Amino acid sequence: MKFSCAAIGALCLASVSHAFTPSIGNKHVSYRSPVASLSMSTTVENVVANGASTESSVMRPPIDMPWTDIATQLQDAFGYSAEQVAAYENSMDKASLLQLYKAMMLARGFENACNQQYMQGKIRGFMHLDNGQESIPGLVDFAIKKEDRKFSYYREHTHALASGCDPGKVMAELMMKDTGSCRGAGGSMHIFDKEFYMQGGWALVSEQLPYAAGAAKAILLDRAMGLSDDPEVIIRKQNVPPPADDDRIAVVFIGEGGSQNGRMAEILNAAAKDNLPLLIIVIDNGRAINTFTPDVAMNSDVYKQGKHYGVPGLLVDGRNAVDVAKSGKAVIDHIRAGKGPAILQVHTYRFNGHSPADPEHERGRKEEKAWARLEQDPIKIFEDTYTGSVFTEEELKEAKKQVLADVKKAVEFADNSPMPPVELAKELEYPDAPEFDYNSRAAPAWADEVNARTISKEQMDTITAHIESLRTKARAGEISIGDAINLAIHEEMLRDPTCTIHAEDLQAGSSYDIPKLTQQTYGQIRAADEIIDEGHFIGKALGEALNGYRPIVELMNTNFGIYGMAEISSAGNTYATTGGQFDMPMTIIGAGGTAPNQALGAEHSQPFHAYVMGIPGLKIGTAASPEAAYGLTKSMIRDNGPCFLFAPVKMMKEVKGTVDLDKCMPLNKAAILHSASEASVKSKKAVTVLTYLHGVKECQLVIDEIKAEGFDIDLIELRSLKPLDMETIASSLKRTNKLAILDESTKSGGVGATISARISEELFDLLDAPVLRLCMDDAPVPYASSMEKAVVKRGSDLVEGVYKLCTGKH
């Protein structure tokens, strides 16, 4: 929807006599608006319907909202009285106004400096500038506290600065220097600062929403558990309750284009259901990247989206920074008072393209940008409004001079800083080294004390009896894979009260009893039943992990994790992207894989373990026995990085065995389940067989048949898909010189493809024959067993494969 120049001109002319009076204390300052006042009911559609041309260069009218409209919203949506609203209207004195001006000038000056450094080639990659939207960092500086959790998107430089982050460190990060806030590992789109709880900088549109919900949940966890951040090691918990006046909140920034993402509905539901202390700041510049948002969104009134969930919202005019600060403070105070989440939509204009490299070919964008710089600049409007009435021209010039001097120092600091060492890249792969012994990781000394005050005697008696019953089964060799995981989870949740768990059908124990009795024992605050969207609750777990908790995520079927690929990917990247500031102790566990003749169809038979193999920073394990399931689960929960444990969906209750109680298993080791006889090795009739999940059972079922044919195998279970245990594989190949992989993933891009490539590259001299991959066909897995045989490999295929490798015959 567009507007003619004549229509815009008419709006401007109509505004000549319109004025509103922002207040400073009890003093009122006259401000003459350059545009017409549009009532709150005015929409883009109204203006078009009233005769505006569809060929205008300016497509989106200003809202020019007077304080009276804001006051009405605060009373109607937030329940403030007229007296309370009046107090906010008169809340800013000269010192507050100067603080606001400096915050806006820092944002503008810093972004201008960034643009200069980008043009000189000192800042690389993508960069997104915030010019024109300075009222938002102004609000952050004015009303958001250091301990509040902040989550932004890729246009976050100014949000970081307003949160207190050092401009020199931020600039150094953009210029990929070792002194940067993330040691040059994050860059422009990933600004993190642990000290100021600046928790991103996230590059995938809207992904930050569930992370912020998880951070808000962590605040509630602190209060419920009586825990707080250790001042010596920020984020790590100590057994000290938050202060009685703890009013921390989480803040998440998102554009109005990103707000159309389905994650928005999910976060509103979660925030309302759990009464989360969460502020959603919608930066409404009318552009989804550069596309005019109404072209792709039916309703841009994002502040009204919460009505269905009982979440209030406020719309404000971003060019009036003072009103944004005052009304934003009212919204924030509403949340701090424990009244739940809220939305603040700031109508603004972005003066720059999506990024400096953006050609801005979208219709109307260049004209709108030029017009907005002249008519909608919040800094210019502030100066025009308060120069003479509150400040002298010299006072504002001096403030600007001081700020720009700080920006210059930031650039000089970054310029003079060293690049990070090349070795840092590998150091940031995992928080815990692959060979780490998790048995050595001490439990919190205060665990028993926290358990005593958060778990009732009746609950403790019930879970103690449940644990003992499972341990009895384990000693007798009668425990299943699902029960072994459940046992490990309960032991770890009692050992470390910062452990939480998220799952669908959690109260009922999900499909395989993995989260059984967790909510009944630890309550909803630690054991959360979730909506049916894995990306949402994986995202919330990520937010908890950033804030000192150790979340466990159970997937009813690992293939459902497809919904959470963005969140899983970011979990893997976080430790490195933040320059090692933030651990990511999150464990994802679920049943999956593809057994022969499982009759689940294509969607439930996907090799999700192969899909996530390429995610950096993720440790991936598999468990085809109760012993492996128990030991790996315990280690993964104790690991300070993200881990993913796959269990075989068709063996969860069927396979029984013993476990090595109270022992953690290494996360980088394979297991030799059967060794070929020395006679078969000497006669060159032995083969190394690598497999995992259902392949373990398939191989074990045919070992006797293989031996009856005169051959034998070293059967190696790949309990660690990543990192891969090349040492164990090499030791076996030195004996057999032949390798077969019974692979539960596709020929293209599968686990076997990765492993065979590494073996060909690193162990080629040990091979007497090419690696034999017995993998799934690239075709989707059919439901009918007659067709499924053509896609999914099984024990009979291994028997043929061993014969082929040992004889050279088909």
N, C-alpha and C positions, 0 to 999 in steps of 0.2 A: 504494500500500500504506500503510495507516494503522495507528495504534496507539491503543488506548483510554487514557483518563487513568489507569485502574486499572493498565494494563500499564506505563505510564511510572512511576507511583508505585511499583510493585513493583520496577522497576529501581533506582529511587533508594533504596528501603529496603534492597535487597540490597547496596547499596554502602557502607552505613554503616561496616562494619568493614574496607573495602578501602582500602589506602593504598599509595603508592609513594614512593620516596625519590630525588628529583632531586639531583644532586650539584653542588657548587661547589668546584672544586679537589678536595681529598680529603675535603671535608666533606659530609655528607649531610643534607638538610633534609626533614623529614617533611611529606608533603602528603596530606590526606585528601580523596578524591574524592567529589563529590556525586552521582555516578552509578555504575552497575555497570560492571565491567570486561568488555569483549567481546573475545574472542580474535580473532586475525587471520582466522580462518575464518568468523567470524560475519558474516552478511549480512542485509540487510533481509528477504529471503525467509525466512531461518531464523526470525526473530522472528515473522513473520506465521504461518508454519507451526506455531509452537509455541503458537498460541492467541490472539494479540493481536487485538483487535477491529478491524474495518475502518472504524470511525467515530471514531477518535481525533483529538484536536486536534493532537497532535505525531506527525508521520509518519515521522520519521527519527531513529533512536537515536544517541546519542553512541558513539564507539568506545573512549574511555578507554584509550588504548594505553600500557602501561608501557614503560620503556626496554628491558626485556629483549626485548620483541617487535621493537623497532626494531633492537636489536643483532643479533638473528637475521636480519633482512632484510639488514642491511649485510654480514653474513658470507656469506649465501647468494647474494644477488644481485650484490654488488659485490666479493666476494672479500677483504674485510677480515679480518684475524686478530682473535682475541679481545683481544689486547693493543692493537691499533690502535683497536678500538672503545672499549676502556676509556679510552684516551687522549682520545678525543672526549667521552666521558661526563664526564670530569674537566677539561674544557678551559676552563670559564668561571669566572673569578674575579669579585670584587665589581665591579670596574671594567667588565667585559664585561656583567654583569647590568644595571648602571646605564645603560650605552649602549643596551642592548636596551629597557629600560623607557622611556627618553626617546624612542626611535624610535617605540615604540607610542603613547606619549602625544602625540607630534607628529602622528601619523596621526589619532588620535581627535579631538584638539583642532582640527586643521585641517578635518576633515570636518564637525564640529559648526559651525564658523564658516561653512563653505560653505553649510550648510543654512540658517543664519540670514540670510546674504546673499541666498540664493535666495528666501526668503520675503519679503524686503524688495524684491525685484525688481531687485537689483543684478547677480545672475547670471541669465542668460536661457537659453532653449532647453532642451536635455536635460542633466541632470546625474545622475551615478550615484555614490553614496557607498559607502564601504568599511568602515563601522563593523562591528566584530565579527570582522574578518579581519586584525587588526593584527599577528599573528605573522608574516605574510608580508612586509610592509615591514620588520619587525624583522629577519628573516633577510637581506633585501637590504642593510640598513644594516650588518649584522654581517659578511657574507661576500662580498658582491659589490663589485668594485673599480670605480673611476671609469672606467677604460678598457674595461671590459666593455660590450658592446653590449646595450641593453635595449629590448625590444619588448613593449608592453602593449596592452590593448584599451581600451574606452571608460571603464572604472572604474580610472583610472591615477593619480589625484592622489597617492595615498600612495606609489606605486612611484616616481614622480618625486622626491618629497621624500626618500625613503630612498636614492635614487641620488645625492643631493647637490644637487639643484636648489633654488634659492633660494625659500623660501616666499612671499616678497613677489612675485616674478615669476610664480609659479604662480597666486597669488590674483589678481594683476592680469590674467593671461590669462583667468581665469574671468570676471572683471568687464569683459572686452573693452577693456582699456586698452593704450595704446601701449608701456607699460613691461613688458607681459607677455612671457612666454618666447617667444611667437610673434607679438608685437605686436598681439594681439587678433584675429589671423586664424584661429587654431585653435579656441580655446575649450575647454570642459571635456573633450571627448572626444579632443582632439588636443594633448597636451602634448609638446613637443619641446624639447630643450636640447642644442645641439651640443657645448658644453664638457664636459658630463657623459655624452655618448653616449646620452642619452635619445632614442630614435628612435621615439617614438609610444607611446601614443595613436592607435589605429586603430578606426574606428567599425563596420566591417563584421565580423560575428562570424567569427573564425578567419582572417581575411585576413592577420593578422600572422605566421602560422606560416611560410609560405615566405619572407617578408621576413627573418625571423630566421635561416633556413637560409642565405640569401644573405649575411647579415652574417657568419655563422660561416665561410662559404666565403671571404669577403674576408680573414678572419684567416689562413686557410691560404694564400691568395694572397700576402699580405704576406710570409709566411715563405718561400714558394717563390721569389718574385721578388726577395727582399731589399729590400723597400720598407717604409716606415713613414709615419705621418702627420706632416706638416710642423707643428711646434709653432707656427709663425707663422700658418699658415692650416689650422686643424684640418680633417681629412678629406682635404685635398689631399696627394698622395703626394710623398715625397722619396726620393732614392736612398741611403737609410740603412737597413740591415737592422734588424728588431726586435731587442731585447736577447736575449741567449742564454737568459735565464730567462723569456722571453715566455710567459705562461700565460693570456692573455686568452680569454674565452669570450663567447658570445652567450647571452642569457637571454630567454625568451619566456614571457609569462603568458597563461593561457587558463583559462576555466571548464570544469567537467566537462561542462556542456551543449554548449559549443562544441567540446569534444574529440570529440564524436560526428560532427563534420563530416569529410568525406572528405579534407580537407587534412591531417588528423592522420596518416592512414596514409601519405600521400605524404611528409610531412616525416620520419617515422620511417624510411622507406625511404631517402630521400636522406641523412639524417644518418648512418645506419648504413653506407651504401655509401661515403660519402666520409669517414667517421670524423670528423664535424664536432664541434668543441668547443661543444656546444649543450646548455643546460639548459632543459627544458620544465617549468615550474611550473604544475601543475594546481590551480586554486583550486576545491575541491570543496565548495560550499555546498548541494548537493542541489537547486539550482533552476536551470532553464534559463529565464532571465528570471524568471518567478515559477512556472512550471510545475514540478511535482515531477518531477525528472529521470528516475527509474525509470518514470514513466508513458510516456516516449517513448524511453528507452534500455534495451536489454536488459541491458547490463553497464556498471555505473558504476565498475568497478575499472580506471580509466584507466591506473594505474601498471603494469598487467600487459599493456597493449597492445603494448609494445615487445618482448615475449618472442619473437614471431615474427621480429623483425629483429635479435635479439641486443642490444637496448637495455634495460639494467636499469632498474628502477623501485623507488621507496620510498614507502610510505604512512605518514603521520605525523598526529598529532592536533593540529589547529591551535589548540586552546585552551591547550595547553602550549607557550608561546612558547620556552621554554628548550630543550626537546627539539627543536623545529622548527629552532632556530638551530644546535644541535650536530649533529644528523643531516643537516641541509641543508648544513652546512659539509663534512661527509664526502662527500656526493654531489658537491658542487662541486669538492672536491679531486681526486676521481676523474676528473672531466672535465679539470681543469687538468693532470693528469698525462699527458694525451694518450691516455686510454683510451676516448675517444669520447663520444657523447651519453648523456643519462640523463633520467629522468622523476622528478619529486618531486610527489606528490599530497598536498595538505594538506586534511584533512577539517576543515571549518569551518562556521560559520553566519553568514549576513549578517543584520544587525539591521534593515536598512532595506529598503524595497521596491526594485524595479528602478530607479526614480527617484522623486523627491519627488511627482511628478504621478501616480504609479501607483496605481490604485484597489485593487490587490491582491485581486482577486475570486477568484483561484485557490484551490482547496480547501486548507484547513489552513494557509495562509500566515500569517495574522495570529496564530493561536494559537502556531504554531511560533516566530515572531519574539519574542513576549512571553516564551515559555518560555526561549528561547536567551539573551535579555538577562539573565535571572536566573541561569541555570545554566552558560552556556558563554562568558562574557566573559573573554577571555584576559588582559585588563588586571587585572580584579578577582581572577582566579585567581592571577596573578603577585603581586599585593599581599598576598593572603591567605597565600600560600606563603612569601614571603620577608620579610615584616614581622616583626620580632622575632628572626628567625634570622640574617638577613644585614643588613637595613636597619632603622633606627629609623623610626617613623612620620613623624618630622620630616624625615628625609632624603628620603623619597619625596615628601612634600608640597612640599619645596623644589624638587625636580627637576620636579615637575608645574607648580609656579608659574613656573619659568624657561621651560619649554616653552610654556605658555599665554601668557606675556608675548611670546614670539617670534611666536606666532600673531596676537596683537593687533596687533603691529607690522606684520605682513604685511597685515592688513586695512586698517590706516591707510595704508600705502604704496599699496595698490591704490586706496583711496578718493580719495587725493590726486593720483593720476596722471591724465594727460590721455588723452582718447580718441585713437585714431589718425586721421591726416588722411584725408579722403575720397579723395585722390589715390593713396593707398597701394594701393587695390584694383587699379587698372589697372597700377600699377608691378609688382605681383606676378604678373602674367599669365604672363610668360615670363622665364627667367633671361637669355636673350640676345634683344635686340630683333629684331623681324622683319627689319629691314634690315641686320642684322649681316653683315659680310664675313668669311666663314670662312677665306678665304685669309690673313687677317691673324693668325689664332690660331697662336701659336708651339707647336711640339712640345716635349715635355720634353727638356731639354738632355742628359739622361742616357740617352736611348733606346738609343743604340748600345751603351753599356756594359752595360745590362740585357739587351739582345738577345744580346750576346756570351756572357754567363754562363748564359743560359737556353735558347738555341737552339744545337744542335750544329753543327759545320761542315757535316756531311753534310745536316742539315735545311736549313741556310741556303743551301747550294748548290742543293738541290732547289727550294726556294721561289723563289729568285732566278731560276732558269731558267723556272719556271712563270710568274712575273710578266712576264718578258721576252717569253715566247711570247704572252701576252695583250696586251701593249703593241704587239707587232708586228702582231697581228690588228687592234688598234684603229687603228693608223696606216693599215692597208690597207683599212679600212672593212668588216672581216669579223668583228667581235666581236659576240656576241649580248648580249641584255639580261642574262641570267643570268651570263654571263662578265664583263660590265662591272661588275656588282655584286660578284662574287667578286674582281676585280682591285682595286676600291676598298677592299674589306674588308681584303685582305692589305696593301695600302699603308698603311692607317691602323693596322692592328695592329702593323706594324713601326715606324711613325712614333711610336706611343704605346703602350708596353707595358702600360698600364693597361686597354687594350681587351680584353674577353673576348667569347666568343660562345657561345650556347646554341641547340640545335636538335635536332629528331628526325632520325634517320638521318644524323647529322652526319658520321660517319666515311666514309659512302658518298657524301657530297656532296649529300644530300637529293634533291629531285626535279629541281632546275634548276641544280645545281652552285654554288649561292650560298655554302655553307660549305666547298667543296671544299678539301682539304689543310690545313684549319685545325688539326684535332687532330694530324695527322701532323707539323705544323710547331711548334705551340705547346704541345702536350701536353694531357692531360686537364684539367689545372688551369686552363687558359685557354679551352679549347675543349671544352665539355661536351656529350656525347650525353645526351639527356634522355628521361624517361618520357613516355608519350603523354598528356600533359595540359598544354596550353598555359598555363593559369592557374598551374600549379605553377612552371614555369620562367620565366615572365614575372615571377612573384613573387620568385623567387630573384634574378633580374636586378635587380629593384628594390632588394633588400637590398644587392647589390653596389654599385649606384649611390649609395646613401646613404653608402657607406663608401669613396669615393675611386676607384672603378673605373668604366669606361665600357663597359657591356655592350651587345652586339648580340644581338638575338633574331631568328632566322629562323623564320618560319612556313611550313611546307610548302605550306599553302594558307591565305590570310588568313582565310577563313571559320572556320577552326579557332580563331581568336582569340576566338570567342564564349565559349569556355571560360575566357577570361581577362578578361572585361569588368570584373570587380571590380578586378583588379590594374591594368589599363590606366587605369581611371578614377582610381584612387588615385595612379598615376604622374603623371597630369595635374594632380592637385590638390596634390601634395606641396610644390612650391616655394612656392605661396601659403599653404597651410595652416601651414607652418612659419615663416611670416613672413620668407621669403627665406633662412632658415638653410641649408637643404639643397637643393643642385642635384639634378637628376634626369637625368643624361646617359645616357639609355637610348634605343636605336634599335631599332624593330621593322620588319622587312622581310619581305615575302612576295609571292607571286603570287596574284592573285585577280581579281575582277570577273566580268562575264558577257558573253562574246562571242556573237554570233549563231551559232546552230547548234552550240554547243559540246558538247551532249549529255552534260552532267554531272549533270542532275537538280537538284532544288530546293535540297538542303542545300549543295552545292558551288557554287551560283550565287547566293548571297545577297550583297547589297550591303553588306558589312561596313564599307566606307569611309563609307557613310551612317550606319551605326549609331554610329560613334565620332565623328562630326562634332560632336555636342553635348557632348563631354567637354572641359571647360575646360583650358587650359594645354597642350594637345596640338597640335603642328604636324603637318599631314597633307599629304603630297605624293603625286604620281602620276608614273610614268615610262613612256612608250610608245616609248622609243627607248634604245639603248645610251648615247647622249650624256647624256640626262637621268638615266638610272639611275646612271651613274658619278658625275656631278657632284653629284647630290642625296644619294647615299649618303655621299660624303665629308663634305659639309656637315652632314648629320644626325649622323654619328658625332662630329663636333667640337662640335656644339651642346650646351650645358649643360642643356638641358631634354629632355623626352620627345618623340620624333619617330616618325612612322609612314609608311613608304614602301610604296605599293601599286604592283605591277607587273602587267601584263596576262597572265593565266595562259596564254592561247592564243598569245602572241607571244614567250614567253621565249627560245625557241631559233630561232624563225622569222625574226624581224627582225634584220638585221645593219646595222652602221654604224660610223662613226668616233666617237671621243670626244676631248674637249679634255683631254689628259693633264695630270695634276698640278694641275688647276683645280677649285675648289669652285664650285657654283652657288648663287645666292641661294635662300632658302627661302620667299620671299614674292612670286615673280614668275611670271606666265604667259608662254607663248612664242607668238609669232605665226608660224605655220607657212606661211600663205599669205595674201596681201593681195589684196583685190578690185581690179580695174582702176579707174583714175580714171574711165573712161567709164561703167562700171556704177554707180559712186557718183553721178556727175552725173545719170544717168538714173533714179535711185532703184531700181535693180535689184540692189543689193548688200545682203547680210545678214551680220551678225556671228554667227558660230557658235562656241559654247563646247562643248568636249568634253574627254574624258580617257580613259585606258586604251584599250580596244578601239575606242572611238569615233573615235580619231585615225585608225586604219587605215580604218574605214568611211567617214569623211569624205574622206580622201585618194583613195579608190577612185572617188568619184563627182564629184570636182571638175570633171573634163572634161565629164561629162554635164550638170552644172549650167550650165557655160559654154556648152555646145552649145544649151541652151534659152534663152540670152540673159541669163543671170544670173551672179552671182559671189558669193564669200564672203570675209570675213576669217575665217580659221580660227585659233582661239586654243586652244592646249592648256593646260588648267588644271593646271599642274605643282604648284601650291599650292592645295589645297582650303581649307586654313586655315593662316595668314591668306589671305584672298582678295584677289587683285590687282585691286581696283576701278579703279585708275588706267589699266591697260591696257584693261580693258573699256570704260571711259568714252571713251578716245581712239578706239576703234573705233566706238562708237555715235555719236560726233559725226560720223562719216563716213557710216554706213549707216542709222542711226535705226531699225533693225529687228534683233531678236535671236531666235535659235533655240538651244536647248540640247539636244544629243544626249546624253542622260543615262543612265548605267549604274546607275541606282537607281530605286526605286519612286516612284510618283506621290505617295503619302502619305509624308511624312517623308524624302524623298530629297534628294540633293545639289542637284538642279535646283530643288526647292521652296525651299531656303534661298537659293540664288543669285537666283532670280526675285523673291523677296520683297525682297531687298536692292536689286536694281535698280529695282523698283517704288517703293521708299521713297526711294532716293538719286539715281536717274538718270531718274526718270519723264519729265522735260521733254525728254529726248533720244529718247524713243520715239514713233514714228508709228503703232505697232500694239502690241497686247498681246504679251508674251513668249510664244513658242511653245515649250512643253516637249515634247520627244520622249523620253519616259521609259518605263521598264518599267511594265507594268501591276501593280496590287497583288496579282495572283494569283501563287502560287508558280510558279517557272519549270519547265515540264514537260520531260520527257526527250525525247519524240517531237518531231521537227523540225516536223511539221505543226501541232502545237499551240503550240510554242515561238514561232512567228512572231507569234502574237497577243499575246505578253507582252514580248518583247525587241525593241527598236527597232534599226534598221540604216540603212545608207546610202540604201537606196531610200526610207525614210521621210523622210530629210533632203531628198532631191530634191523630194518632194511638198511638204514644209514650206516650202522656199525659194520654190517656185512660189506657194503660198498667201499667204505674206507679201508677195511682190512684186506680186501681181495682185489679191489680195483674193478670189480664186476658189478653190474646192475642187477 
